[in-house]
Amino acid sequence: MESVLTIGEVSKRSGVASSALRFYEDKGLISSQRAGSGHRRYHRSVLRRIAFIVFAQRIGLSLEEIGGELAKLPDDHTPSPKDWQKLSGKWLERIDQRAEELQRLRDGLTNCIGCGCLSFDVCWIANPDDRRGRAGPGPRSWVPSG
């Protein structure tokens, strides 16, 4: 099995468009070598990095944050499972926070969310005189305090 992949193969295997792969490379999130023809060739290990990028974006990390995390991986060898475990272990708190936010979203979709609109009949009960609005802008029932 060859250890390098073309951009098309990486795109097909990762489910990420070739244009996005070039963008990730321009941002320094992934890297490739150039074949004699100038075509990109990726080491197979890039697939894990791409999966990490996709997952990290789904939980709301910026590309800058993702780049910072990926920069913690070794450059001199393919990251080992221990390298990935060390990196991902720091994410548990962030994932838990995101899960709590999604739970609040799920539970609050049909109730007052503290937006200040005062348009629901229940708002006079759940948010009389828009008291949640005094806590700041946005959906105060969904925004964690602190």
C-alpha positions as CSV (number, residue, x, y, z in Angstrom):
1,M,0.0,0.0,0.0
2,E,1.5,3.3,-1.1
3,S,1.9,5.8,1.8
4,V,1.1,8.9,-0.3
5,L,-2.2,10.0,-1.7
6,T,-3.3,12.4,-4.4
7,I,-5.6,15.3,-3.5
8,G,-8.5,13.5,-5.2
9,E,-7.9,10.4,-3.1
10,V,-7.6,12.4,0.1
11,S,-10.8,14.3,-0.9
12,K,-12.7,11.1,-1.6
13,R,-11.5,9.4,1.6
14,S,-12.0,12.4,3.9
15,G,-15.2,13.7,2.4
16,V,-13.6,17.1,2.2
17,A,-13.6,19.0,-1.1
18,S,-10.3,19.5,-2.9
19,S,-10.7,23.2,-2.7
20,A,-11.0,23.0,1.1
21,L,-7.9,20.8,1.3
22,R,-6.0,23.5,-0.6
23,F,-7.4,26.1,1.7
24,Y,-6.3,24.1,4.8
25,E,-2.9,23.7,3.3
26,D,-2.7,27.5,2.6
27,K,-3.6,28.0,6.3
28,G,-0.9,25.6,7.4
29,L,-3.3,23.1,8.9
30,I,-2.1,20.3,6.6
31,S,0.9,19.8,4.3
32,S,1.8,18.0,1.1
33,Q,4.8,17.4,-1.0
34,R,4.9,18.2,-4.7
35,A,5.5,15.5,-7.2
36,G,7.8,16.2,-10.2
37,S,4.7,17.3,-12.0
38,G,3.8,19.8,-9.3
39,H,0.8,17.8,-8.1
40,R,0.2,17.6,-4.4
41,R,0.9,14.3,-2.7
42,Y,-0.2,13.8,0.9
43,H,1.0,11.3,3.5
44,R,-1.7,9.0,4.6
45,S,-1.6,10.4,8.1
46,V,-3.1,13.7,6.8
47,L,-6.5,11.9,6.9
48,R,-6.4,12.0,10.7
49,R,-5.5,15.7,10.7
50,I,-8.4,16.4,8.3
51,A,-10.8,14.4,10.5
52,F,-9.6,16.5,13.5
53,I,-10.2,19.7,11.6
54,V,-13.7,18.7,10.5
55,F,-14.6,17.6,14.1
56,A,-13.1,20.7,15.6
57,Q,-15.1,23.0,13.3
58,R,-18.3,21.1,14.2
59,I,-17.8,21.9,17.8
60,G,-17.2,25.5,17.1
61,L,-13.4,26.0,17.1
62,S,-12.0,28.6,14.7
63,L,-9.3,27.7,12.2
64,E,-6.9,29.7,14.3
65,E,-7.7,27.6,17.4
66,I,-7.4,24.4,15.3
67,G,-4.1,25.5,13.9
68,G,-2.8,26.1,17.5
69,E,-3.9,22.6,18.5
70,L,-2.4,20.9,15.5
71,A,0.9,22.8,16.0
72,K,1.3,20.8,19.2
73,L,1.7,17.6,17.2
74,P,5.2,16.5,16.2
75,D,6.6,17.6,12.9
76,D,9.4,15.1,12.9
77,H,7.2,12.0,12.8
78,T,3.7,10.8,12.1
79,P,1.7,11.5,15.3
80,S,1.3,8.4,17.4
81,P,-1.9,7.4,19.2
82,K,-0.3,8.8,22.4
83,D,0.3,12.2,20.7
84,W,-3.4,12.3,19.6
85,Q,-4.6,11.1,23.0
86,K,-2.6,13.9,24.7
87,L,-4.1,16.5,22.3
88,S,-7.7,15.2,22.6
89,G,-7.6,14.9,26.3
90,K,-7.6,18.6,26.6
91,W,-10.8,18.8,24.6
92,L,-13.1,17.0,27.0
93,E,-14.1,20.1,28.9
94,R,-14.8,22.0,25.7
95,I,-16.9,19.0,24.4
96,D,-18.8,18.8,27.7
97,Q,-19.6,22.6,27.5
98,R,-20.8,22.2,23.9
99,A,-23.0,19.3,24.9
100,E,-24.5,21.4,27.7
101,E,-25.2,24.2,25.3
102,L,-26.9,21.8,22.9
103,Q,-29.0,20.4,25.7
104,R,-30.1,23.9,26.7
105,L,-31.0,24.6,23.1
106,R,-33.0,21.4,22.8
107,D,-34.8,22.0,26.1
108,G,-35.5,25.6,25.4
109,L,-36.6,25.7,21.8
110,T,-40.3,25.8,22.7
111,N,-40.0,27.9,25.8
112,C,-38.9,31.4,26.6
113,I,-35.2,31.8,25.8
114,G,-34.8,35.2,27.4
115,C,-34.4,37.0,24.0
116,G,-36.4,40.0,25.1
117,C,-39.0,39.8,22.4
118,L,-41.9,39.4,24.8
119,S,-44.0,38.0,22.0
120,F,-44.8,34.6,23.5
121,D,-47.7,34.3,25.9
122,V,-45.5,32.6,28.4
123,C,-42.9,35.3,28.5
124,W,-44.8,37.3,31.1
125,I,-44.4,34.2,33.3
126,A,-40.9,33.1,32.3
127,N,-39.4,36.6,31.8
128,P,-41.6,39.3,33.4
129,D,-40.6,42.8,32.6
130,D,-37.8,41.4,30.5
131,R,-35.6,40.9,33.6
132,R,-33.3,38.5,31.7
133,G,-32.5,41.4,29.4
134,R,-30.9,43.2,32.3
135,A,-28.3,40.4,32.3
136,G,-27.1,41.3,28.9
137,P,-27.9,40.9,25.2
138,G,-28.9,37.7,23.4
139,P,-30.7,34.6,24.4
140,R,-30.0,34.8,28.1
141,S,-31.5,31.4,29.0
142,W,-29.1,29.7,26.6
143,V,-26.0,31.8,27.3
144,P,-24.1,30.4,30.3
145,S,-23.7,32.8,33.1
146,G,-20.2,33.6,34.4
